[in-house]
Amino acid sequence: MLGVDYNFSEWLLNQLNSRGWTQAELARRAGVSRTAISDVISDKHSAGFELCLAISRALNLPPETVFRAAGLLPPVDEDTQYQEEFFHLLSQLSPQERQEILELLRFKAARRKSTKKSTSRAEKPARSALKEK
């Protein structure tokens, strides 16, 4: 089977390899049977919504990432993937940690804004004193 399921099998194997996990380890962490994982990897069955959700929790990835890999959601651009991961990880933090991240983002955005202003001023040619008279 060479469609979406094949790509998901490959994607899932890459996820396991990058973590040094076996199929049994993923199954244990996902709270599903090893057979369910094996059947998806061997293309005997497609991964459905519930299995993808369990896999996303086990891999600590946004559910949308796993749903897309399984072909259950359409692809999105890299910026959207980045934002989904950011919000997924942010949701795992305490309210205090979230506030710290928010303050850091505000600081970086303000600094970037002030840097852009000073850069744009420096790029403008200076007016000649003779032209102003």
OpenMM code with the backbone's topology and positions (N, CA, C; nanometers):
from openmm import Vec3, app, unit

residues = "MET LEU GLY VAL ASP TYR ASN PHE SER GLU TRP LEU LEU ASN GLN LEU ASN SER ARG GLY TRP THR GLN ALA GLU LEU ALA ARG ARG ALA GLY VAL SER ARG THR ALA ILE SER ASP VAL ILE SER ASP LYS HIS SER ALA GLY PHE GLU LEU CYS LEU ALA ILE SER ARG ALA LEU ASN LEU PRO PRO GLU THR VAL PHE ARG ALA ALA GLY LEU LEU PRO PRO VAL ASP GLU ASP THR GLN TYR GLN GLU GLU PHE PHE HIS LEU LEU SER GLN LEU SER PRO GLN GLU ARG GLN GLU ILE LEU GLU LEU LEU ARG PHE LYS ALA ALA ARG ARG LYS SER THR LYS LYS SER THR SER ARG ALA GLU LYS PRO ALA ARG SER ALA LEU LYS GLU LYS".split()
positions = [
    Vec3(0.0854, -0.1172, 0.0000),
    Vec3(0.0000, 0.0000, 0.0000),
    Vec3(0.0904, 0.1241, 0.0000),
    Vec3(0.0823, 0.2082, -0.1021),
    Vec3(0.1752, 0.3183, -0.1160),
    Vec3(0.1142, 0.4547, -0.0917),
    Vec3(-0.0054, 0.4652, -0.0467),
    Vec3(-0.0691, 0.5953, -0.0278),
    Vec3(-0.0279, 0.6618, 0.1014),
    Vec3(-0.1221, 0.7286, 0.1615),
    Vec3(-0.0988, 0.8026, 0.2854),
    Vec3(-0.0525, 0.7089, 0.3968),
    Vec3(-0.1086, 0.5890, 0.4012),
    Vec3(-0.0735, 0.4963, 0.5079),
    Vec3(0.0753, 0.4619, 0.5051),
    Vec3(0.1301, 0.4454, 0.3839),
    Vec3(0.2727, 0.4151, 0.3725),
    Vec3(0.3555, 0.5295, 0.4312),
    Vec3(0.3170, 0.6502, 0.3979),
    Vec3(0.3887, 0.7655, 0.4505),
    Vec3(0.3775, 0.7732, 0.6026),
    Vec3(0.2618, 0.7405, 0.6551),
    Vec3(0.2451, 0.7438, 0.7998),
    Vec3(0.3317, 0.6368, 0.8650),
    Vec3(0.3365, 0.5192, 0.8047),
    Vec3(0.4215, 0.4117, 0.8585),
    Vec3(0.5662, 0.4572, 0.8654),
    Vec3(0.6121, 0.5173, 0.7576),
    Vec3(0.7498, 0.5664, 0.7529),
    Vec3(0.7705, 0.6769, 0.8560),
    Vec3(0.6754, 0.7692, 0.8634),
    Vec3(0.6840, 0.8793, 0.9594),
    Vec3(0.6916, 0.8241, 1.1022),
    Vec3(0.6040, 0.7277, 1.1322),
    Vec3(0.5996, 0.6712, 1.2666),
    Vec3(0.7288, 0.5963, 1.2994),
    Vec3(0.7802, 0.5232, 1.2057),
    Vec3(0.9080, 0.4539, 1.2282),
    Vec3(1.0203, 0.5545, 1.2529),
    Vec3(1.0198, 0.6643, 1.1795),
    Vec3(1.1205, 0.7691, 1.2021),
    Vec3(1.1076, 0.8271, 1.3429),
    Vec3(0.9849, 0.8482, 1.3877),
    Vec3(0.9623, 0.8991, 1.5236),
    Vec3(1.0173, 0.8015, 1.6277),
    Vec3(0.9910, 0.6730, 1.6077),
    Vec3(1.0413, 0.5719, 1.7012),
    Vec3(1.1942, 0.5677, 1.6997),
    Vec3(1.2504, 0.5666, 1.5813),
    Vec3(1.3970, 0.5603, 1.5693),
    Vec3(1.4639, 0.6815, 1.6328),
    Vec3(1.4063, 0.7993, 1.6118),
    Vec3(1.4685, 0.9204, 1.6669),
    Vec3(1.4657, 0.9215, 1.8195),
    Vec3(1.3711, 0.8489, 1.8780),
    Vec3(1.3607, 0.8418, 2.0239),
    Vec3(1.4269, 0.7166, 2.0815),
    Vec3(1.4647, 0.6252, 1.9944),
    Vec3(1.5216, 0.4991, 2.0405),
    Vec3(1.4164, 0.4082, 2.1035),
    Vec3(1.2923, 0.4227, 2.0585),
    Vec3(1.1820, 0.3436, 2.1127),
    Vec3(1.1518, 0.2244, 2.0231),
    Vec3(1.0995, 0.1207, 2.0857),
    Vec3(1.0454, 0.0075, 2.0117),
    Vec3(0.8958, 0.0297, 1.9918),
    Vec3(0.8369, -0.0532, 1.9099),
    Vec3(0.6910, -0.0473, 1.8932),
    Vec3(0.6214, -0.0759, 2.0257),
    Vec3(0.6778, -0.1675, 2.1023),
    Vec3(0.6203, -0.2019, 2.2325),
    Vec3(0.6245, -0.0812, 2.3269),
    Vec3(0.7335, -0.0043, 2.3218),
    Vec3(0.7449, 0.1141, 2.4076),
    Vec3(0.6406, 0.2187, 2.3686),
    Vec3(0.6240, 0.2415, 2.2393),
    Vec3(0.5214, 0.3365, 2.1945),
    Vec3(0.3831, 0.2893, 2.2385),
    Vec3(0.3564, 0.1618, 2.2207),
    Vec3(0.2262, 0.1068, 2.2598),
    Vec3(0.2017, 0.1276, 2.4096),
    Vec3(0.3036, 0.0998, 2.4897),
    Vec3(0.2901, 0.1176, 2.6346),
    Vec3(0.2615, 0.2627, 2.6682),
    Vec3(0.3395, 0.3548, 2.6105),
    Vec3(0.3222, 0.4976, 2.6406),
    Vec3(0.1901, 0.5519, 2.5871),
    Vec3(0.1438, 0.4949, 2.4766),
    Vec3(0.0180, 0.5409, 2.4169),
    Vec3(-0.1035, 0.4750, 2.4809),
    Vec3(-0.0806, 0.3681, 2.5555),
    Vec3(-0.1923, 0.2977, 2.6187),
    Vec3(-0.2745, 0.2182, 2.5183),
    Vec3(-0.2066, 0.1666, 2.4162),
    Vec3(-0.2733, 0.0850, 2.3150),
    Vec3(-0.1977, -0.0471, 2.3035),
    Vec3(-0.2556, -0.1399, 2.2295),
    Vec3(-0.1886, -0.2691, 2.2142),
    Vec3(-0.0711, -0.2575, 2.1173),
    Vec3(0.0261, -0.3440, 2.1377),
    Vec3(0.1399, -0.3472, 2.0459),
    Vec3(0.0923, -0.3869, 1.9078),
    Vec3(-0.0095, -0.4695, 1.9013),
    Vec3(-0.0658, -0.5125, 1.7734),
    Vec3(-0.1209, -0.3931, 1.6960),
    Vec3(-0.1844, -0.2990, 1.7653),
    Vec3(-0.2389, -0.1803, 1.6977),
    Vec3(-0.1265, -0.1016, 1.6311),
    Vec3(-0.0163, -0.0855, 1.7019),
    Vec3(0.0986, -0.0130, 1.6462),
    Vec3(0.1599, -0.0932, 1.5319),
    Vec3(0.1794, -0.2209, 1.5526),
    Vec3(0.2383, -0.3077, 1.4509),
    Vec3(0.1542, -0.3096, 1.3237),
    Vec3(0.0223, -0.3166, 1.3383),
    Vec3(-0.0666, -0.3204, 1.2216),
    Vec3(-0.0599, -0.1919, 1.1399),
    Vec3(-0.0426, -0.0794, 1.2066),
    Vec3(-0.0302, 0.0480, 1.1348),
    Vec3(0.1048, 0.0543, 1.0641),
    Vec3(0.2089, 0.0145, 1.1320),
    Vec3(0.3430, 0.0198, 1.0726),
    Vec3(0.3561, -0.0778, 0.9560),
    Vec3(0.2917, -0.1931, 0.9662),
    Vec3(0.2993, -0.2914, 0.8579),
    Vec3(0.1909, -0.2700, 0.7525),
    Vec3(0.1161, -0.1614, 0.7648),
    Vec3(0.0117, -0.1242, 0.6686),
    Vec3(-0.1061, -0.2219, 0.6630),
    Vec3(-0.1266, -0.2974, 0.7699),
    Vec3(-0.2443, -0.3839, 0.7757),
    Vec3(-0.3698, -0.3026, 0.8024),
    Vec3(-0.3538, -0.1940, 0.8806),
    Vec3(-0.4664, -0.1063, 0.9136),
    Vec3(-0.4224, 0.0387, 0.9067),
    Vec3(-0.5183, 0.1252, 0.8790),
    Vec3(-0.4924, 0.2688, 0.8850),
    Vec3(-0.5077, 0.3153, 1.0288),
    Vec3(-0.4379, 0.4212, 1.0601),
    Vec3(-0.4509, 0.4789, 1.1945),
    Vec3(-0.5738, 0.5683, 1.1968),
    Vec3(-0.6619, 0.5438, 1.2901),
    Vec3(-0.7805, 0.6273, 1.3056),
    Vec3(-0.7577, 0.7400, 1.4047),
    Vec3(-0.8627, 0.8141, 1.4277),
    Vec3(-0.8568, 0.9321, 1.5149),
    Vec3(-0.8055, 0.8972, 1.6542),
    Vec3(-0.8650, 0.7980, 1.7194),
    Vec3(-0.8284, 0.7644, 1.8578),
    Vec3(-0.6839, 0.7162, 1.8689),
    Vec3(-0.6406, 0.6344, 1.7739),
    Vec3(-0.5026, 0.5853, 1.7783),
    Vec3(-0.4050, 0.7011, 1.7558),
    Vec3(-0.4373, 0.7888, 1.6619),
    Vec3(-0.3501, 0.9048, 1.6376),
    Vec3(-0.3428, 0.9942, 1.7607),
    Vec3(-0.4540, 1.0117, 1.8273),
    Vec3(-0.4564, 1.0932, 1.9491),
    Vec3(-0.3677, 1.0300, 2.0567),
    Vec3(-0.3770, 0.8996, 2.0728),
    Vec3(-0.2946, 0.8291, 2.1712),
    Vec3(-0.1462, 0.8385, 2.1339),
    Vec3(-0.1164, 0.8265, 2.0068),
    Vec3(0.0223, 0.8369, 1.9608),
    Vec3(0.0755, 0.9776, 1.9852),
    Vec3(-0.0068, 1.0788, 1.9601),
    Vec3(0.0384, 1.2170, 1.9809),
    Vec3(0.0719, 1.2419, 2.1273),
    Vec3(-0.0098, 1.1882, 2.2173),
    Vec3(0.0190, 1.2044, 2.3609),
    Vec3(0.1493, 1.1337, 2.3973),
    Vec3(0.1672, 1.0138, 2.3457),
    Vec3(0.2872, 0.9370, 2.3769),
    Vec3(0.4134, 1.0059, 2.3234),
    Vec3(0.4040, 1.0636, 2.2046),
    Vec3(0.5195, 1.1292, 2.1440),
    Vec3(0.5348, 1.2744, 2.1884),
    Vec3(0.4382, 1.3229, 2.2662),
    Vec3(0.4353, 1.4627, 2.3103),
    Vec3(0.4414, 1.5586, 2.1911),
    Vec3(0.3559, 1.5306, 2.0948),
    Vec3(0.3423, 1.6138, 1.9759),
    Vec3(0.2003, 1.6673, 1.9681),
    Vec3(0.1814, 1.7806, 1.9017),
    Vec3(0.0444, 1.8287, 1.8825),
    Vec3(-0.0364, 1.7227, 1.8067),
    Vec3(-0.1604, 1.6996, 1.8459),
    Vec3(-0.2425, 1.6013, 1.7737),
    Vec3(-0.2487, 1.6299, 1.6236),
    Vec3(-0.2530, 1.7581, 1.5867),
    Vec3(-0.2614, 1.7945, 1.4450),
    Vec3(-0.1425, 1.7411, 1.3656),
    Vec3(-0.0265, 1.7374, 1.4279),
    Vec3(0.0932, 1.6862, 1.3612),
    Vec3(0.0748, 1.5397, 1.3241),
    Vec3(0.0238, 1.4616, 1.4174),
    Vec3(0.0037, 1.3180, 1.3931),
    Vec3(-0.1117, 1.2973, 1.2955),
    Vec3(-0.2196, 1.3746, 1.3111),
    Vec3(-0.3333, 1.3624, 1.2187),
    Vec3(-0.2896, 1.3920, 1.0750),
    Vec3(-0.2050, 1.4922, 1.0575),
    Vec3(-0.1570, 1.5264, 0.9231),
    Vec3(-0.0679, 1.4159, 0.8683),
    Vec3(0.0197, 1.3633, 0.9528),
    Vec3(0.1077, 1.2544, 0.9087),
    Vec3(0.0267, 1.1328, 0.8652),
    Vec3(-0.0874, 1.1113, 0.9313),
    Vec3(-0.1738, 0.9977, 0.8991),
    Vec3(-0.2703, 1.0282, 0.7849),
    Vec3(-0.2687, 1.1514, 0.7359),
    Vec3(-0.3580, 1.1878, 0.6265),
    Vec3(-0.4987, 1.2217, 0.6708),
    Vec3(-0.5187, 1.2442, 0.8001),
    Vec3(-0.6519, 1.2770, 0.8514),
    Vec3(-0.6804, 1.4271, 0.8465),
    Vec3(-0.5770, 1.5075, 0.8277),
    Vec3(-0.5904, 1.6519, 0.8093),
    Vec3(-0.5059, 1.6921, 0.6899),
    Vec3(-0.5461, 1.7984, 0.6218),
    Vec3(-0.4654, 1.8431, 0.5072),
    Vec3(-0.3340, 1.9037, 0.5540),
    Vec3(-0.2341, 1.9041, 0.4677),
    Vec3(-0.1049, 1.9639, 0.5041),
    Vec3(-0.1170, 2.1148, 0.5253),
    Vec3(-0.0245, 2.1691, 0.6023),
    Vec3(-0.0178, 2.3136, 0.6261),
    Vec3(0.1264, 2.3584, 0.6072),
    Vec3(0.1445, 2.4902, 0.6015),
    Vec3(0.2798, 2.5425, 0.5831),
    Vec3(0.3613, 2.5278, 0.7114),
    Vec3(0.4892, 2.5518, 0.6978),
    Vec3(0.5827, 2.5327, 0.8087),
    Vec3(0.5521, 2.6257, 0.9259),
    Vec3(0.5113, 2.7500, 0.8979),
    Vec3(0.4792, 2.8441, 1.0051),
    Vec3(0.3636, 2.7928, 1.0903),
    Vec3(0.2623, 2.7359, 1.0259),
    Vec3(0.1480, 2.6823, 1.1008),
    Vec3(0.1902, 2.5641, 1.1862),
    Vec3(0.2741, 2.4783, 1.1325),
    Vec3(0.3243, 2.3648, 1.2109),
    Vec3(0.4003, 2.4146, 1.3332),
    Vec3(0.4811, 2.5160, 1.3134),
    Vec3(0.5599, 2.5742, 1.4225),
    Vec3(0.4668, 2.6312, 1.5303),
    Vec3(0.3643, 2.7027, 1.4883),
    Vec3(0.2694, 2.7613, 1.5828),
    Vec3(0.1938, 2.6526, 1.6598),
    Vec3(0.1554, 2.5470, 1.5912),
    Vec3(0.0855, 2.4374, 1.6587),
    Vec3(0.1735, 2.3741, 1.7656),
    Vec3(0.2992, 2.3529, 1.7327),
    Vec3(0.3906, 2.2955, 1.8324),
    Vec3(0.4101, 2.3915, 1.9489),
    Vec3(0.4258, 2.5198, 1.9174),
    Vec3(0.4440, 2.6205, 2.0217),
    Vec3(0.3267, 2.6184, 2.1195),
    Vec3(0.2040, 2.6221, 2.0679),
    Vec3(0.0870, 2.6239, 2.1555),
    Vec3(0.0699, 2.4922, 2.2303),
    Vec3(0.1063, 2.3825, 2.1666),
    Vec3(0.0990, 2.2528, 2.2334),
    Vec3(0.1929, 2.2500, 2.3538),
    Vec3(0.3157, 2.2948, 2.3333),
    Vec3(0.4129, 2.2961, 2.4431),
    Vec3(0.3758, 2.3987, 2.5492),
    Vec3(0.3263, 2.5137, 2.5069),
    Vec3(0.2838, 2.6176, 2.6002),
    Vec3(0.1723, 2.5668, 2.6913),
    Vec3(0.0827, 2.4870, 2.6357),
    Vec3(-0.0299, 2.4357, 2.7150),
    Vec3(0.0153, 2.3421, 2.8262),
    Vec3(0.1373, 2.2914, 2.8177),
    Vec3(0.1891, 2.1996, 2.9192),
    Vec3(0.2551, 2.2716, 3.0367),
    Vec3(0.2702, 2.4028, 3.0241),
    Vec3(0.3369, 2.4792, 3.1286),
    Vec3(0.2383, 2.5287, 3.2342),
    Vec3(0.2921, 2.5634, 3.3491),
    Vec3(0.2098, 2.6207, 3.4560),
    Vec3(0.1720, 2.7632, 3.4169),
    Vec3(0.0695, 2.8195, 3.4815),
    Vec3(0.0335, 2.9590, 3.4532),
    Vec3(0.1513, 3.0555, 3.4727),
    Vec3(0.2315, 3.0326, 3.5737),
    Vec3(0.3470, 3.1191, 3.5982),
    Vec3(0.4486, 3.1075, 3.4841),
    Vec3(0.4749, 2.9852, 3.4386),
    Vec3(0.5690, 2.9654, 3.3286),
    Vec3(0.5162, 3.0277, 3.1996),
    Vec3(0.3859, 3.0158, 3.1777),
    Vec3(0.3257, 3.0788, 3.0602),
    Vec3(0.3443, 3.2295, 3.0652),
    Vec3(0.3251, 3.2875, 3.1831),
    Vec3(0.3425, 3.4320, 3.1994),
    Vec3(0.4864, 3.4716, 3.1695),
    Vec3(0.5818, 3.3929, 3.2158),
    Vec3(0.7230, 3.4212, 3.1886),
    Vec3(0.7513, 3.4190, 3.0388),
    Vec3(0.6961, 3.3207, 2.9694),
    Vec3(0.7151, 3.3110, 2.8245),
    Vec3(0.6516, 3.4315, 2.7557),
    Vec3(0.5327, 3.4692, 2.8000),
    Vec3(0.4648, 3.5847, 2.7419),
    Vec3(0.5465, 3.7123, 2.7608),
    Vec3(0.6012, 3.7306, 2.8798),
    Vec3(0.6841, 3.8482, 2.9063),
    Vec3(0.8096, 3.8480, 2.8185),
    Vec3(0.8699, 3.7319, 2.8013),
    Vec3(0.9871, 3.7212, 2.7151),
    Vec3(0.9516, 3.7559, 2.5704),
    Vec3(0.8384, 3.7054, 2.5226),
    Vec3(0.7950, 3.7359, 2.3867),
    Vec3(0.7678, 3.8855, 2.3693),
    Vec3(0.7042, 3.9464, 2.4680),
    Vec3(0.6782, 4.0905, 2.4608),
    Vec3(0.8096, 4.1689, 2.4557),
    Vec3(0.9048, 4.1293, 2.5380),
    Vec3(1.0355, 4.1944, 2.5397),
    Vec3(1.1038, 4.1818, 2.4038),
    Vec3(1.1067, 4.0602, 2.3490),
    Vec3(1.1735, 4.0374, 2.2204),
    Vec3(1.1036, 4.1124, 2.1085),
    Vec3(0.9722, 4.1152, 2.1096),
    Vec3(0.8981, 4.1875, 2.0060),
    Vec3(0.9247, 4.3371, 2.0146),
    Vec3(0.9275, 4.3914, 2.1355),
    Vec3(0.9542, 4.5349, 2.1535),
    Vec3(1.0972, 4.5672, 2.1106),
    Vec3(1.1900, 4.4824, 2.1458),
    Vec3(1.3296, 4.5042, 2.1078),
    Vec3(1.3464, 4.4978, 1.9566),
    Vec3(1.2787, 4.4043, 1.8952),
    Vec3(1.2855, 4.3899, 1.7499),
    Vec3(1.2254, 4.5121, 1.6814),
    Vec3(1.1149, 4.5611, 1.7373),
    Vec3(1.0478, 4.6783, 1.6813),
    Vec3(1.1392, 4.8008, 1.6893),
    Vec3(1.2045, 4.8185, 1.8043),
    Vec3(1.2937, 4.9341, 1.8201),
    Vec3(1.4180, 4.9193, 1.7320),
    Vec3(1.4637, 4.7968, 1.7122),
    Vec3(1.5784, 4.7731, 1.6253),
    Vec3(1.5426, 4.8049, 1.4804),
    Vec3(1.4219, 4.7674, 1.4388),
    Vec3(1.3779, 4.7967, 1.3027),
    Vec3(1.3675, 4.9471, 1.2802),
    Vec3(1.3163, 5.0205, 1.3805),
    Vec3(1.3031, 5.1657, 1.3674),
    Vec3(1.4391, 5.2306, 1.3513),
    Vec3(1.5348, 5.1909, 1.4336),
    Vec3(1.6676, 5.2526, 1.4255),
    Vec3(1.7374, 5.2130, 1.2962),
    Vec3(1.7138, 5.0934, 1.2486),
    Vec3(1.7725, 5.0496, 1.1225),
    Vec3(1.7124, 5.1275, 1.0070),
    Vec3(1.5802, 5.1470, 1.0086),
    Vec3(1.5168, 5.2188, 0.8980),
    Vec3(1.5596, 5.3648, 0.8956),
    Vec3(1.5837, 5.4249, 1.0115),
    Vec3(1.6333, 5.5630, 1.0166),
    Vec3(1.7742, 5.5711, 0.9598),
    Vec3(1.8555, 5.4739, 0.9931),
    Vec3(1.9944, 5.4741, 0.9473),
    Vec3(2.0032, 5.4531, 0.7963),
    Vec3(1.9065, 5.3836, 0.7394),
    Vec3(1.9091, 5.3561, 0.5967),
    Vec3(1.8656, 5.4755, 0.5133),
    Vec3(1.7891, 5.5675, 0.5699),
    Vec3(1.7429, 5.6837, 0.4956),
    Vec3(1.8593, 5.7797, 0.4744),
    Vec3(1.8721, 5.8310, 0.3540),
    Vec3(1.9808, 5.9274, 0.3315),
    Vec3(1.9551, 6.0556, 0.4078),
    Vec3(2.0608, 6.1136, 0.4590),
    Vec3(2.0493, 6.2388, 0.5349),
    Vec3(2.0154, 6.3521, 0.4394),
    Vec3(1.9342, 6.4447, 0.4880),
    Vec3(1.8999, 6.5610, 0.4069),
    Vec3(2.0197, 6.6570, 0.4021),
    Vec3(2.0349, 6.7142, 0.2935),
    Vec3(2.1431, 6.8125, 0.2798),
    Vec3(2.0989, 6.9444, 0.3406),
    Vec3(2.1872, 7.0082, 0.4138),
    Vec3(2.1573, 7.1386, 0.4743),
    Vec3(2.1291, 7.2408, 0.3667),
    Vec3(2.1884, 7.2248, 0.2511),
    Vec3(2.1675, 7.3208, 0.1428),
    Vec3(2.0265, 7.3114, 0.0845),
    Vec3(1.9723, 7.1900, 0.0779),
    Vec3(1.8377, 7.1723, 0.0214),
    Vec3(1.7299, 7.2279, 0.1118),
    Vec3(1.7526, 7.2260, 0.2416),
    Vec3(1.6502, 7.2719, 0.3366),
    Vec3(1.6356, 7.4222, 0.3334),
    Vec3(1.7338, 7.4975, 0.2899),
    Vec3(1.7272, 7.6439, 0.2901),
    Vec3(1.6405, 7.6966, 0.1828),
] * unit.nanometer
topology = app.Topology()
chain = topology.addChain("A")
for resn in residues:
    res = topology.addResidue(resn, chain)
    for name in ("N", "CA", "C"):
        topology.addAtom(name, app.Element.getBySymbol(name[0]), res)
